[in-house]
Amino acid sequence: MSADRQLSVALVASNRYPISQPFAGGLEAHVWYLARALRRRGHRVTLFAAEGSDPNATDATLRVQPFCPSALAVGDPSAAPQRFLADHHAYLTLMTDLAAAGPGAFDVVHNHSLHYLPVAMAPALEIPMLTTLHTPPTPWLESALGVSMGVGSAFVAVSRHTAQSWRPVVRDVDVIANGTDPNDWPVGDGGTDLAWFGRLTPEKGAHVAIDVARTTGRRLHVAGPVSDRAYFEDAIAARLGDDIVYHGHLDQPALARLVGSCAATLATPLWDEPYGLVVAESLSCGTPIAGFRRGGIPEIVDSTCGRLVEPGDVDALAHAVDEAATLDRGAVRDRAVAHCGLDTMVEAYVRRYHHLIAANFAEHSRTGVA
């Protein structure tokens, strides 16, 4: 099979969130980058995601089927929450339709969802599937793997750290690091202020970034979706002021301008970040990182582009800010392009697609399946 042959790729994302700006999270941003890049290379992309996704990210869509239970079913006291049922129905419909469509529908299915059904039902597909592991192991996905035994899908993780966390459950896990488009994250002039951006949830640690910024005496700019309202009101909103500014949920161009205008970006995860897409995006803007040494972040940040300290050490992180702010912004950008570039990621995925297609063809030829 020619490596430059146009492929038909079904990208499976979240049924809850559209693949559009401003992004609900890093997974949605990742799928957006990948989808657009595949299309630019001449591949056909069909997207499964919530309504309202960017039309420039897809050639066609697989519609999310809503679930409307009957009055009797709604009244069942043992019924699962409606949101759970909606997710279950959406992915059950998707996988049943893909199984019925047969091998001619797509060359490959690339699963990015965190739902259990695509993995559990992968053996029913005649189309080869690749699953990207964006998170540490979850009970639901471990259960699905227990049912499927990993048959029907190959697996890649977004970092070596994440791959290692899955290896007790998934025998073969390759690593393809997430990538960002440098054209979308141009180098900024920098400044004296600090940035923090991402989902506003406790495990992302924006409240710790506020502590660090106030220790350094620098203004902090915060941006991102409020994913946990109670946390935001108690830990963030109550502490806003002239020195701590919340900009809301910005689209990508506005966010790039904000990050590029800052001296450094704070990365303060209170969990093991599977990759750290905000880190790669900040580096692309030439804005160095001062952060905690957790999860996949140390795989991205080296001495040319940031400073990392032990998790939870606010005083050490405050000291690291001043060091990071002195780094050469051109060298920071170079690190992003070399290590987190979009082209490298997409080329790795396309090679993986071709490998899976060839292996699937060989298996069908061996077993006599048409």
DRENDORO-941057 format. One record per atom (N, C-alpha, C): residue in one letter; x, y, z. Coordinates in steps of 0.05 Angstrom, whole numbers, padded with zeros to 5 digits, always signed. Atoms other than C-alpha are relative to their C-alpha. Example, Ala and Ser with C-alpha at 12.3 -4.5 7.8 and 13.67 -1.06 7.14 Angstrom:
DRENDORO-941057
a+00018-00024+00000a+00246-00090+00156a+00018+00024+00000s-00016-00024-00001s+00273-00021+00143s-00015+00022+00014
***
This chain:
DRENDORO-941057
m+00017-00024+00000m+00000+00000+00000m+00018+00025+00000s-00016-00025+00001s+00028+00069-00018s-00004+00016+00025a+00001-00016-00025a+00046+00111+00042a-00012+00027-00004d+00013-00026+00005d+00019+00173+00008d-00029-00003-00010r+00028+00004+00009r-00048+00142-00010r-00019+00015+00018q+00020-00013-00016q-00108+00183+00012q-00015-00020+00016l+00014+00018-00018l-00141+00151+00072l-00027+00012+00008s+00026-00008-00011s-00212+00154+00098s+00001-00007+00030v-00005+00004-00029v-00206+00164+00174v-00025+00009+00015a+00022-00007-00018a-00263+00163+00225a+00013+00007+00027l-00011-00009-00026l-00242+00205+00286l-00023-00001+00020v+00021+00002-00021v-00283+00187+00348v+00009+00017+00024a-00006-00017-00023a-00283+00242+00401a-00023-00002+00020s+00020+00000-00020s-00331+00261+00456s-00028+00007-00011n+00027-00006+00009n-00406+00259+00445n-00011+00025+00015r+00010-00023-00016r-00413+00316+00496r+00010+00027-00009y-00013-00026+00006y-00365+00369+00470y+00006+00002-00030p-00008-00004+00028p-00357+00398+00400p+00030+00004-00003i-00028-00005+00007i-00289+00400+00367i+00000+00028-00013s+00000-00028+00009s-00289+00476+00362s+00010+00018+00023q-00010-00019-00020q-00261+00537+00396q-00023+00016+00012p-00021+00008-00018p-00259+00553+00452p-00003-00029+00010f+00002+00029-00005f-00242+00481+00469f-00007-00006+00029a+00008+00009-00026a-00272+00444+00527a+00024-00010+00016g-00024+00011-00013g-00204+00413+00542g+00021-00008-00020g-00022+00007+00017g-00139+00387+00515g-00007-00022-00020l+00007+00021+00019l-00171+00325+00483l-00013+00012-00024e+00015-00012+00023e-00217+00368+00440e+00020+00016-00017a-00021-00015+00015a-00158+00413+00421a+00017-00019-00017h-00016+00019+00014h-00117+00353+00402h-00014-00011-00025v+00015+00011+00023v-00171+00323+00357v-00003+00021-00022w+00002-00022+00019w-00180+00391+00324w+00025+00004-00016y-00026-00002+00014y-00106+00397+00308y+00004-00023-00020l-00005+00024+00016l-00103+00326+00282l-00019+00000-00025a+00020+00001+00022a-00167+00330+00240a+00008+00020-00022r-00006-00020+00020r-00147+00395+00205r+00026-00007-00015a-00026+00007+00013a-00076+00370+00192a-00004-00023-00019l+00005+00022+00018l-00101+00305+00162l-00013+00009-00026r+00014-00010+00023r-00147+00342+00116r+00019+00016-00018r-00019-00015+00016r-00091+00389+00094r+00018-00019-00016r-00017+00019+00014r-00052+00327+00074r-00016-00017-00020g+00016+00013+00020g-00109+00303+00030g-00016-00024+00009h+00015+00022-00010h-00140+00251+00075h-00029+00009+00006r+00028-00006-00005r-00215+00247+00085r-00006-00006+00029v+00006+00003-00029v-00238+00258+00157v-00030+00000+00005t+00028+00000-00010t-00305+00238+00186t+00001+00001+00030l-00002-00006-00028l-00317+00263+00256l-00025-00008+00016f+00021+00005-00019f-00358+00236+00313f+00005+00018+00024a-00003-00018-00022a-00367+00292+00364a-00026+00015+00003a+00025-00014-00005a-00420+00337+00393a-00006+00020-00023e+00009-00019+00020e-00460+00382+00347e+00013+00027+00005g-00012-00026-00002g-00428+00449+00332g+00030-00001-00004s-00028+00002+00005s-00359+00423+00314s+00009+00016-00024d-00011-00017+00021d-00314+00464+00268d-00003-00014-00027p+00003+00013+00026p-00334+00449+00196p+00026-00003-00015n-00026+00002+00013n-00262+00460+00175n+00017-00023+00010a-00014+00023-00012a-00242+00400+00217a-00010-00026-00011t+00012+00025+00008t-00283+00349+00180t-00012+00002-00029d+00013+00002+00026d-00307+00326+00111d-00029-00009+00004a+00026+00011-00005a-00367+00290+00141a-00002-00005+00030t+00005+00005-00028t-00398+00274+00208t-00015-00026+00005l+00016+00022-00010l-00424+00214+00246l-00017+00011+00022r+00017-00015-00018r-00484+00242+00281r-00002-00014+00028v+00004+00010-00027v-00490+00234+00357v-00030-00004+00003q+00028+00006-00002q-00556+00199+00366q-00010+00005+00028p+00011-00005-00027p-00598+00226+00424p-00016-00024+00010f+00015+00022-00012f-00633+00180+00472f-00024+00012+00015c+00025-00010-00012c-00706+00194+00492c-00015-00023+00012p+00014+00023-00012p-00730+00140+00540p-00029+00005+00004s+00028-00003-00004s-00803+00127+00548s-00006+00009+00029a+00008-00009-00027a-00842+00153+00608a+00003-00023+00020l-00003+00023-00018l-00843+00083+00638l+00030-00005+00007a-00029+00005-00005a-00767+00076+00630a+00011+00022+00018v-00010-00022-00017v-00755+00145+00661v-00008-00004+00029g+00010+00004-00027g-00796+00124+00721g+00013-00024+00014d-00013+00023-00012d-00753+00063+00734d+00019+00009+00022p-00017-00010-00022p-00723+00075+00803p+00029-00010-00001s-00028+00010+00002s-00661+00034+00785s+00015+00011-00024a-00012-00011+00024a-00647+00075+00722a+00026+00015+00007a-00024-00016-00002a-00578+00104+00713a-00006+00029-00006p+00004-00029+00007p-00570+00180+00709p-00003+00004-00030q+00005-00005+00028q-00594+00210+00644q+00025+00005-00016r-00025-00006+00015r-00525+00234+00625r+00015-00025-00007f-00013+00026+00006f-00497+00164+00631f-00014-00014-00022l+00015+00014+00021l-00553+00136+00589l+00004+00013-00027a-00004-00013+00025a-00543+00189+00536a+00027-00007-00012d-00026+00008+00010d-00469+00173+00531d+00000-00029-00010h+00001+00029+00008h-00482+00098+00529h-00014-00003-00027h+00015+00003+00025h-00534+00105+00474h+00016+00011-00024a-00015-00012+00022a-00490+00151+00432a+00022-00019-00010y-00023+00017+00008y-00430+00104+00432y-00010-00028-00009l+00011+00026+00008l-00472+00040+00427l-00010+00002-00029t+00009-00005+00027t-00505+00069+00364t+00023+00002-00019l-00024-00004+00017l-00438+00091+00336l+00013-00027-00007m-00015+00025+00004m-00404+00024+00345m-00017-00021-00015t+00017+00018+00015t-00464-00016+00320t-00001+00008-00030d+00000-00010+00028d-00466+00028+00257d+00026-00006-00014l-00026+00006+00012l-00391+00020+00245l+00003-00030-00005a-00002+00029+00005a-00396-00055+00253a-00017-00008-00024a+00017+00007+00022a-00454-00058+00204a+00010+00011-00027a-00010-00012+00024a-00419-00013+00154a+00020-00017-00015g-00019+00018+00013g-00364-00064+00141g+00026+00014-00007p-00027-00010+00004p-00292-00056+00119p+00003+00022-00021g-00002-00020+00021g-00307-00011+00060g-00007+00028+00009a+00010-00026-00009a-00334+00046+00102a+00023+00020+00005f-00023-00017-00007f-00267+00073+00128f+00025-00018-00002d-00025+00014-00001d-00194+00054+00123d+00008-00006+00029v-00008+00003-00028v-00184+00064+00198v-00019+00017+00017v+00015-00015-00021v-00223+00086+00260v+00021+00008+00021h-00019-00010-00021h-00182+00130+00308h-00017+00010+00023n+00016-00005-00024n-00214+00130+00377n+00014+00017+00020h-00010-00018-00021h-00201+00188+00424h-00018+00002+00024s+00019-00003-00021s-00261+00180+00468s+00009-00013+00026l-00006+00012-00026l-00257+00164+00542l-00022-00020+00008h+00022+00018-00006h-00319+00120+00538h+00009-00029-00004y-00008+00028+00000y-00315+00045+00548y-00009-00016-00025l+00012+00017+00021l-00358+00021+00489l+00018-00002-00025p-00017+00004+00024p-00310+00036+00431p+00021-00022+00004v-00020+00020-00005v-00257-00007+00464v-00013-00028+00003a+00014+00026-00005a-00306-00061+00487a-00010-00012-00025m+00012+00010+00024m-00338-00067+00419m+00019-00001-00024a-00019+00000+00022a-00275-00060+00377a+00002-00027-00015p-00002+00026+00014p-00272-00136+00363p-00022-00004-00021a+00022+00003+00019a-00338-00129+00325a+00005+00014-00027l-00006-00015+00024l-00307-00083+00273l+00018-00015-00019e-00018+00009+00020e-00276-00105+00208e+00020+00021-00008i-00017-00023+00005i-00243-00037+00204i+00021+00001+00022p-00020-00002-00021p-00176-00030+00240p-00005+00025+00017m+00005-00022-00018m-00180+00015+00301m+00026+00006+00015l-00022-00010-00017l-00127+00057+00337l-00013+00016+00022t+00010-00015-00023t-00142+00083+00407t+00023+00016+00013t-00019-00017-00014t-00104+00142+00436t-00008+00002+00029l+00005-00002-00029l-00099+00139+00512l+00008+00027+00010h-00004-00028-00008h-00107+00210+00536h+00002+00003+00031t+00002-00002-00029t-00114+00195+00611t+00013-00025+00013p-00008+00025-00014p-00088+00147+00664p-00023-00020-00001p+00021+00021+00000p-00127+00081+00671p-00024+00009+00017t+00025-00005-00014t-00200+00088+00691t-00014-00027+00004p+00014+00025-00004p-00245+00033+00719p-00016-00009-00024w+00017+00007+00022w-00291+00036+00659w+00016-00011-00023l-00016+00009+00022l-00236+00029+00607l+00014-00026+00008e-00012+00026-00009e-00202-00026+00648e-00021-00023-00003s+00021+00020+00004s-00269-00063+00648s-00003-00007-00029a+00003+00006+00028a-00275-00056+00573a+00023-00016-00011l-00023+00016+00009l-00205-00083+00563l-00001-00028+00011g+00004+00026-00011g-00222-00140+00609g-00019-00017-00017v+00019+00014+00018v-00279-00158+00562v+00012-00006-00027s-00011+00003+00027s-00243-00147+00496s+00027-00012-00001m-00028+00009-00002m-00174-00169+00520m+00018+00016-00019g-00016-00016+00017g-00148-00112+00478g-00002-00006-00030v+00003+00008+00028v-00170-00146+00413v-00017+00021-00014g+00016-00018+00017g-00195-00102+00357g+00011+00028-00001s-00011-00027+00001s-00155-00039+00373s+00030-00002+00008a-00028-00005-00009a-00082-00019+00376a-00001+00025+00018f+00001-00022-00020f-00062+00032+00429f+00026+00016-00001v-00022-00019-00004v-00018+00093+00434v-00007+00018+00023a+00004-00019-00022a-00008+00140+00492a+00013+00026-00007v-00009-00027+00007v+00006+00214+00492v+00027+00007+00013s-00026-00004-00013s+00069+00208+00535s+00011-00027+00010r-00011+00025-00011r+00117+00156+00562r-00011-00005+00027h+00012+00003-00026h+00089+00169+00631h-00028-00014-00002t+00027+00011+00003t+00018+00153+00608t+00002-00029-00010a-00003+00027+00010a+00041+00092+00569a+00008-00019+00023q-00008+00017-00022q+00075+00065+00631q-00023-00006+00019s+00023+00004-00018s+00012+00074+00672s-00019-00021-00011w+00019+00018+00013w-00027+00032+00622w+00012-00028-00004r-00012+00026+00008r+00023-00025+00611r-00008-00024+00017p+00011+00024-00014p-00004-00069+00668p-00026-00009-00011v+00026+00006+00010v-00070-00067+00631v+00001-00006-00030v-00002+00003+00029v-00051-00061+00557v+00029-00008-00006r-00027+00011+00003r+00008-00103+00535r+00018+00018-00018d-00016-00016+00019d+00031-00061+00475d-00011+00028-00002v+00008-00028+00001v+00027+00014+00481v+00023+00016-00012d-00020-00018+00012d+00066+00059+00433d-00005+00028+00011v+00002-00028-00009v+00078+00133+00447v+00001+00018-00024i+00000-00022+00020i+00059+00190+00400i-00008+00025+00015a+00005-00024-00015a+00066+00256+00435a-00019+00019-00014n+00017-00021+00012n+00014+00310+00424n+00016+00021-00014g-00014-00021+00014g+00032+00365+00376g-00017+00025-00003t+00015-00026+00005t+00013+00438+00366t+00011+00012-00026d-00007-00014+00025d+00014+00480+00303d+00014+00026+00007p-00014-00025-00007p+00068+00534+00311p-00013+00025-00013n+00013-00023+00013n+00029+00578+00262n-00023+00011+00017d+00022-00008-00017d-00029+00580+00312d+00010+00013+00027w-00011-00009-00026w+00018+00597+00371w+00026+00015-00006p-00024-00015+00008p+00066+00652+00346p+00015+00010+00025v-00017-00010-00022v+00123+00678+00389v-00010+00028+00007g+00007-00026-00010g+00102+00737+00432g+00024+00015+00011d-00021-00017-00010d+00143+00794+00460d+00007-00004+00029g-00004+00004-00028g+00137+00771+00531g-00008+00024+00017g+00007-00022-00018g+00131+00818+00591g+00009-00007+00028t-00007+00006-00027t+00133+00815+00666t-00021-00017+00015d+00021+00014-00013d+00067+00782+00682d+00002-00031-00004l+00001+00029+00003l+00051+00708+00689l-00027-00009-00011a+00025+00012+00012a-00001+00663+00654a-00005-00027+00013w+00010+00027-00007w-00041+00603+00676w-00024-00005-00017f+00024+00006+00016f-00090+00570+00628f-00005-00029+00000g+00009+00028+00000g-00130+00506+00626g-00028-00002+00013r+00026+00004-00012r-00193+00476+00655r+00002+00007+00030l+00001-00008-00028l-00212+00506+00722l-00013-00021+00017t+00008+00022-00017t-00217+00444+00765t+00022-00003+00022p-00020+00002-00021p-00182+00427+00831p+00026-00013-00008e-00025+00014+00006e-00132+00379+00801e+00019+00015-00018k-00017-00016+00017k-00106+00431+00753k+00016+00021+00015g-00016-00016-00019g-00084+00475+00811g+00002+00030-00006a-00001-00029+00004a-00101+00546+00789a+00003+00015+00026h-00002-00014-00026h-00107+00565+00863h+00029+00000+00010v-00028+00000-00007v-00035+00544+00873v+00015+00021-00016a-00013-00021+00016a-00015+00589+00815a-00004+00027+00011i+00005-00026-00014i-00047+00647+00852i+00019+00003+00023d-00019-00002-00022d-00005+00631+00913d+00028+00007-00010v-00027-00005+00011v+00058+00629+00870v+00003+00028-00010a-00001-00027+00011a+00042+00694+00834a+00002+00021+00022r+00000-00020-00022r+00029+00731+00899r+00027-00001+00015t-00026+00002-00013t+00094+00704+00928t+00021+00015-00017t-00019-00013+00017t+00132+00731+00868t-00005+00030-00003g+00007-00027+00004g+00095+00797+00867g-00007+00007-00029r+00007-00004+00028r+00077+00788+00793r-00030-00003-00004r+00028+00004+00008r+00008+00796+00762r-00004-00026-00014l+00006+00026+00012l-00025+00731+00741l-00025+00003-00018h+00023+00001+00019h-00071+00723+00680h-00009-00029-00001v+00012+00027+00000v-00118+00663+00685v-00020-00001-00022a+00020+00003+00021a-00158+00636+00627a-00007-00030-00002g+00008+00028+00004g-00199+00573+00615g-00029-00004+00008p+00028+00006-00006p-00268+00541+00621p-00003-00007+00029v+00007+00007-00027v-00301+00536+00689v-00013-00028+00000s+00010+00028+00001s-00308+00460+00693s-00011-00009+00027d+00010+00006-00027d-00322+00460+00768d-00008+00026+00012r+00010-00027-00008r-00366+00519+00788r+00005+00005+00030a-00004-00004-00028a-00361+00508+00863a+00030+00006+00006y-00028-00006-00003y-00285+00505+00859y+00007+00028-00009f-00007-00026+00010f-00281+00567+00817f-00010+00022+00019e+00010-00021-00018e-00325+00608+00863e+00015+00001+00026d-00013+00000-00026d-00290+00586+00927d+00030+00006-00001a-00030-00001+00000a-00217+00581+00905a+00011+00021-00019i-00011-00018+00020i-00210+00629+00846i-00014+00027+00001a+00014-00026+00002a-00265+00682+00841a+00003+00017+00024a-00002-00015-00025a-00260+00701+00914a+00028+00014+00003r-00027-00010-00003r-00186+00717+00903r+00009+00018-00023l-00007-00017+00022l-00189+00758+00840l+00004+00029+00009g-00005-00028-00006g-00164+00829+00839g+00017+00012-00021d-00017-00013+00020d-00118+00877+00803d+00024-00018-00007d-00024+00017+00005d-00061+00826+00810d-00007-00028-00009i+00009+00026+00010i-00102+00764+00792i-00024+00005-00017v+00020-00008+00019v-00143+00773+00729v-00010-00025-00015y+00012+00023+00015y-00191+00721+00700y-00012+00011-00026h+00007-00010+00026h-00201+00730+00625h-00023-00016-00013g+00021+00016+00011g-00255+00677+00615g+00011-00023-00017h-00007+00023+00017h-00255+00620+00565h+00006+00011-00028l-00008-00013+00024l-00215+00649+00507l+00002-00019-00024d-00006+00016+00023d-00212+00624+00436d+00030+00000-00004q-00029+00004+00002q-00144+00602+00411q+00016+00024-00008p-00016-00023+00007p-00120+00666+00377p+00003+00020+00023a-00002-00018-00023a-00137+00709+00438a+00018-00012+00022l-00016+00013-00020l-00105+00658+00484l+00030+00001-00007a-00028-00002+00008a-00041+00657+00443a+00011+00027+00004r-00010-00027-00004r-00036+00732+00446r+00005+00005+00030l-00004-00004-00029l-00045+00731+00522l+00025-00014+00010v-00023+00015-00010v+00006+00676+00534v+00026+00012-00011g-00024-00012+00011g+00056+00708+00487g+00008+00026+00012s-00006-00026-00013s+00052+00773+00526s+00012-00004+00028c-00009+00005-00027c+00075+00740+00591c+00028-00010+00002a-00028+00008-00004a+00143+00726+00621a+00002-00030+00003a-00001+00029-00004a+00126+00654+00640a-00028-00010+00004t+00025+00013-00006t+00069+00605+00645t+00004-00019+00023l-00001+00018-00023l+00055+00569+00710l-00015-00026-00007a+00012+00026+00003a+00041+00494+00706a-00001-00013+00027t+00003+00007-00028t+00013+00473+00773t-00018-00024+00004p+00019+00023-00004p-00021+00404+00766p+00004-00012+00027l+00000+00015-00025l-00040+00369+00830l-00006-00030-00005w+00002+00028+00008w-00046+00303+00792w+00022-00004-00021d-00020+00006+00020d+00000+00268+00743d-00011+00006-00027e+00010-00009+00026e-00015+00306+00679e+00008-00020-00021p-00007+00020+00020p-00019+00255+00623p+00020+00010-00022y-00019-00012+00019y+00016+00302+00574y+00007+00029+00008g-00005-00028-00006g+00008+00376+00586g+00000+00017-00025l+00002-00015+00025l-00017+00408+00521l+00004+00030+00004v-00005-00028-00005v-00017+00477+00553v+00029+00007+00001v-00029-00004-00002v+00057+00469+00565v+00011+00003-00029a-00009-00001+00027a+00070+00455+00491a-00009+00026-00014e+00010-00025+00012e+00026+00514+00470e+00015+00024+00010s-00014-00022-00011s+00061+00561+00517s+00028+00002-00012l-00027+00000+00011l+00130+00540+00493l+00000+00010-00029s+00002-00009+00028s+00108+00552+00421s-00001+00030-00002c+00001-00029-00001c+00094+00624+00440c+00026+00013+00010g-00025-00010-00011g+00165+00630+00467g-00002+00006+00029t+00004-00006-00028t+00138+00634+00537t+00008-00024+00017p-00011+00023-00015p+00178+00590+00585p-00020-00010+00022i+00017+00013-00020i+00147+00543+00637i+00014+00001+00027a-00008+00005-00027a+00154+00545+00712a-00021-00018+00012g+00021+00019-00007g+00119+00484+00739g+00009-00022+00018f-00005+00024-00016f+00114+00421+00780f+00009-00023-00018r-00011+00023+00015r+00153+00359+00758r-00019-00023+00005r+00020+00021-00003r+00093+00313+00749r-00009-00011-00027g+00011+00012+00024g+00066+00264+00697g+00017+00003-00024g-00015-00002+00025g+00086+00277+00626g+00015+00026-00004i-00012-00027+00004i+00110+00349+00636i+00030-00001-00002p-00029+00000+00003p+00183+00331+00647p+00010-00011-00027e-00007+00009+00027e+00183+00298+00578e+00000+00022-00020i+00001-00023+00018i+00169+00365+00547i+00020+00022+00008v-00015-00023-00010v+00206+00415+00591v+00029-00008+00007d-00028+00003-00008d+00282+00416+00593d+00011+00027+00008s-00012-00024-00011s+00332+00468+00617s-00001+00023-00019t+00001-00022+00020t+00326+00508+00552t-00026+00015+00000c+00027-00012+00004c+00252+00523+00560c-00015+00003+00026g+00015-00003-00025g+00233+00522+00634g+00015-00011+00024r-00011+00010-00025r+00245+00504+00705r-00022-00016+00014l+00019+00017-00014l+00210+00447+00743l+00010-00005+00028v-00007+00005-00028v+00207+00436+00818v-00018-00023+00011e+00015+00021-00011e+00180+00383+00864e-00029+00008+00004p+00028-00007-00002p+00104+00379+00866p-00008+00012+00027g+00010-00012-00024g+00070+00424+00916g+00018+00021+00014d-00019-00019-00013d+00131+00467+00934d-00004+00028-00012v+00006-00027+00010v+00104+00537+00925v+00024+00018+00001d-00024-00017-00002d+00167+00572+00949d+00020-00006-00021a-00019+00007+00021a+00211+00533+00902a-00010+00008-00028l+00012-00008+00026l+00163+00547+00844l+00002+00030-00003a-00003-00029+00002a+00164+00621+00860a+00028+00008-00008h-00028-00005+00007h+00240+00620+00856h+00005-00008-00029a-00004+00009+00027a+00236+00581+00791a-00011+00019-00021v+00011-00020+00018v+00193+00635+00760v+00021+00020-00009d-00020-00021+00007d+00249+00686+00763d+00021-00012-00019e-00019+00013+00017e+00297+00636+00731e-00012-00005-00028a+00012+00006+00026a+00249+00615+00676a-00004+00025-00016a+00006-00025+00015a+00233+00687+00658a+00025+00011-00014t-00024-00010+00012t+00306+00699+00639t+00008-00017-00025l-00008+00017+00022l+00308+00643+00586l-00006+00013-00027d+00002-00011+00027d+00316+00660+00513d-00026-00010-00013r+00026+00008+00011r+00247+00661+00480r+00003-00015-00026g-00005+00015+00025g+00275+00638+00414g+00007-00029+00004a-00007+00028-00007a+00305+00576+00446a-00024-00015+00010v+00025+00012-00010v+00239+00563+00481v-00017-00009-00024r+00016+00007+00024r+00203+00565+00414r+00013-00023-00015d-00014+00022+00015d+00256+00520+00382d-00006-00027+00013r+00006+00025-00014r+00243+00467+00436r-00029-00009-00008a+00028+00007+00007a+00168+00469+00420a-00002-00011-00028v+00001+00009+00028v+00178+00462+00345v+00013-00027-00003a-00014+00026+00003a+00228+00405+00352a-00014-00023+00015h+00010+00022-00017h+00193+00366+00407h-00031-00003-00001c+00030+00000-00002c+00119+00385+00402c-00013+00009-00026g+00010-00009+00025g+00110+00400+00329g-00023-00017-00011l+00023+00014+00011l+00045+00382+00294l+00008-00019-00022d-00007+00017+00023d+00079+00353+00232d+00011-00027+00010t-00012+00025-00011t+00118+00302+00274t-00023-00018+00010m+00022+00016-00010m+00054+00279+00308m-00017-00012-00022v+00018+00009+00022v+00012+00274+00245v+00014-00022-00017e-00014+00020+00015e+00066+00237+00207e+00002-00027+00015a-00001+00024-00016a+00072+00187+00264a-00027-00014-00001y+00026+00013+00001y-00003+00175+00264y-00006-00012-00027v+00006+00011+00027v-00007+00166+00189v+00016-00026-00005r-00015+00025+00002r+00049+00115+00192r-00014-00023+00015r+00014+00020-00017r+00011+00079+00247r-00025-00010-00015y+00024+00008+00016y-00053+00080+00204y+00008-00021-00021h-00008+00018+00022h-00017+00048+00145h+00009-00027+00011h-00009+00025-00012h+00014-00005+00190h-00025-00017+00008l+00024+00014-00009l-00054-00023+00219l-00016-00010-00024i+00015+00008+00024i-00087-00025+00150i+00013-00024-00013a-00014+00023+00012a-00033-00071+00123a-00003-00025+00017a+00003+00024-00018a-00037-00117+00184a-00028-00011-00002n+00028+00009+00002n-00113-00120+00178n-00004-00014-00027f+00002+00013+00026f-00108-00137+00104f+00013-00027+00000a-00014+00025-00002a-00057-00191+00118a-00016-00021+00016e+00015+00018-00016e-00100-00221+00172e-00025-00011-00015h+00023+00008+00015h-00162-00222+00128h+00008-00019-00023s-00009+00018+00022s-00122-00254+00071s+00007-00027+00012r-00008+00025-00012r-00095-00307+00119r-00025-00017+00007t+00024+00014-00009t-00164-00325+00146t-00021-00004-00022g+00019+00003+00022g-00199-00319+00079g-00025+00017+00003v+00023-00018-00003v-00246-00263+00103v+00002+00021-00022a+00000-00019+00022a-00266-00218+00046a+00004+00029+00010
***
